[in-house]
Amino acid sequence: MRKLGHMQTAAPSQLSTLPFSEQFCLWAVRLWVRSHRIGGSCHGVLYKGFGLIGALEAYYALDGLLTILFTTAHSIIDIRNLACPEISHDEQRLLGMIAMHQGNVDPKSREILLLYWLPHPAVDAVQNQLSELAATLSQAGLIIDSSPTQSVSVFSNAYSCLSKEPATIH
């Protein structure tokens, strides 16, 4: 995980205020990142967690998504530790991307947003994983509440943030 950090911007949201589906997604992302940071394996726990919510295929999509994202990202991605009560802007972006895939937002719009983190060749692979993740979560009744317009507002200054230096690593 070479691309993790924190950019100073407006205050992030609180994890405890999110609906269960979003808290679960962030827990899974944070656990995956922590495991890959310290060299452990979280796959058994994630597999069981996704199985318990009835979305086992989402586990595979999330693993594929994060593997591609964190091996090809060309900018810092701020994923907080498991105990952090705040949500980073990048975590909000991830939730927004899942919501956009659940809401069938125009693929070109989603592609532009992914280019904030990824080189163009990686975007299609990530889009496929996001589509699978979003569909499987939807089938299990786990809807990400971030509306596409809220998601787009999170990205409104995305390219201007590229020049900012990371402040801390969580």
C-alpha positions in Angstrom: 0.0 0.0 0.0 2.2 2.8 -1.2 -0.5 5.3 -1.9 -2.2 6.0 1.5 -2.3 9.4 3.2 -4.5 12.3 4.2 -5.1 15.6 2.4 -6.2 18.5 4.5 -9.7 19.7 3.3 -13.0 20.3 5.0 -13.9 18.3 8.1 -15.0 14.8 7.2 -18.3 13.1 8.3 -18.8 10.9 11.2 -18.9 7.1 10.6 -21.6 6.6 13.3 -24.0 8.7 11.3 -24.0 6.5 8.2 -26.6 3.8 7.5 -25.5 0.2 8.2 -24.8 -0.5 4.5 -22.3 2.3 4.3 -20.7 1.5 7.7 -20.3 -2.1 6.5 -18.6 -1.1 3.3 -16.2 1.2 5.1 -15.4 -1.5 7.7 -14.6 -3.9 4.9 -12.4 -1.4 3.0 -10.6 -0.4 6.2 -10.0 -4.0 7.3 -8.7 -4.9 3.8 -6.3 -1.9 3.8 -5.1 -2.6 7.4 -4.5 -6.2 6.5 -2.5 -5.3 3.4 -0.6 -2.6 5.3 0.6 -4.9 8.1 0.9 -8.0 6.0 -1.9 -10.0 7.7 -4.8 -11.7 6.1 -8.4 -10.4 6.6 -9.9 -12.6 3.9 -11.5 -15.1 6.3 -13.2 -12.3 8.3 -14.4 -10.5 5.2 -15.6 -13.7 3.6 -17.7 -14.5 6.7 -18.9 -10.9 7.0 -20.1 -10.7 3.4 -21.6 -14.1 3.8 -23.6 -13.1 6.9 -25.1 -10.1 5.1 -26.0 -12.3 2.1 -23.6 -10.7 -0.3 -20.8 -13.2 -0.7 -20.0 -12.2 -4.3 -19.5 -8.6 -3.1 -16.5 -9.9 -1.1 -14.8 -11.0 -4.3 -15.7 -7.7 -6.1 -14.4 -5.6 -3.2 -11.1 -7.6 -3.1 -10.6 -7.2 -6.9 -11.6 -3.5 -6.7 -9.1 -2.7 -3.9 -6.3 -4.8 -5.4 -6.5 -2.8 -8.7 -7.1 0.5 -7.0 -4.1 0.3 -4.6 -1.7 -1.2 -7.1 -2.4 1.3 -9.9 -3.4 4.5 -8.1 -1.3 7.5 -9.1 -2.4 9.7 -6.2 -2.7 9.3 -2.5 -5.8 7.5 -1.2 -6.8 8.3 2.4 -8.3 5.2 4.1 -8.6 5.6 7.8 -7.9 3.0 10.5 -10.7 0.8 11.8 -11.2 2.7 15.0 -11.3 6.2 13.4 -14.7 7.8 13.9 -14.3 10.1 10.9 -14.8 9.4 7.2 -12.1 10.7 4.8 -13.0 12.4 1.6 -11.6 9.4 -0.3 -13.8 7.0 1.7 -16.7 9.2 0.8 -15.6 9.0 -2.9 -15.6 5.2 -2.7 -19.1 5.2 -1.3 -20.2 7.7 -3.9 -18.8 5.5 -6.7 -20.7 2.5 -5.4 -23.8 4.6 -5.2 -23.3 5.8 -8.7 -23.0 2.3 -9.9 -26.2 1.3 -8.0 -27.9 4.3 -9.5 -26.8 3.6 -13.1 -25.1 7.0 -13.5 -23.7 7.6 -17.0 -20.5 5.5 -17.5 -18.6 8.5 -18.8 -19.3 10.5 -15.6 -18.1 7.5 -13.5 -15.0 7.2 -15.7 -14.0 10.8 -15.3 -14.3 10.5 -11.5 -12.1 7.4 -11.4 -9.4 9.2 -13.3 -8.8 11.2 -10.2 -7.0 8.1 -8.7 -6.2 5.9 -11.7 -4.5 5.9 -15.0 -6.9 5.4 -17.9 -6.0 1.8 -18.6 -7.1 0.7 -15.0 -10.4 2.5 -15.1 -12.3 -0.2 -17.1 -11.1 -2.9 -14.7 -12.2 -0.9 -11.7 -15.6 -0.1 -13.3 -16.2 -3.8 -13.7 -15.4 -4.5 -10.1 -17.5 -1.6 -8.9 -20.5 -2.7 -11.0 -20.3 -6.2 -9.6 -19.9 -4.9 -6.0 -22.8 -2.4 -6.4 -25.1 -5.0 -8.0 -24.4 -7.7 -5.4 -24.9 -5.2 -2.5 -28.2 -4.1 -4.1 -29.4 -7.7 -4.4 -28.7 -8.2 -0.7 -30.7 -5.0 0.1 -27.7 -2.9 1.0 -28.2 0.4 -0.8 -25.6 3.1 -0.6 -27.5 6.3 0.2 -25.1 8.8 -1.4 -26.9 10.3 -4.3 -25.1 10.8 -7.6 -25.3 14.6 -7.2 -23.8 14.3 -3.7 -21.1 12.1 -5.1 -20.3 14.5 -7.8 -19.9 17.4 -5.3 -17.3 15.3 -3.4 -15.3 15.3 -6.7 -15.9 18.9 -7.6 -12.4 20.0 -6.6 -10.8 16.6 -7.3 -8.2 17.8 -9.8 -7.2 20.8 -7.8 -6.4 18.5 -4.8 -3.8 16.6 -6.9 -1.1 19.2 -6.1 -1.6 19.2 -2.4 0.9 17.3 -0.2 -0.3 14.6 2.2 -0.5 15.8 5.7 -0.6 12.6 7.7 -0.8 8.8 7.3 -3.6 7.1 9.2 
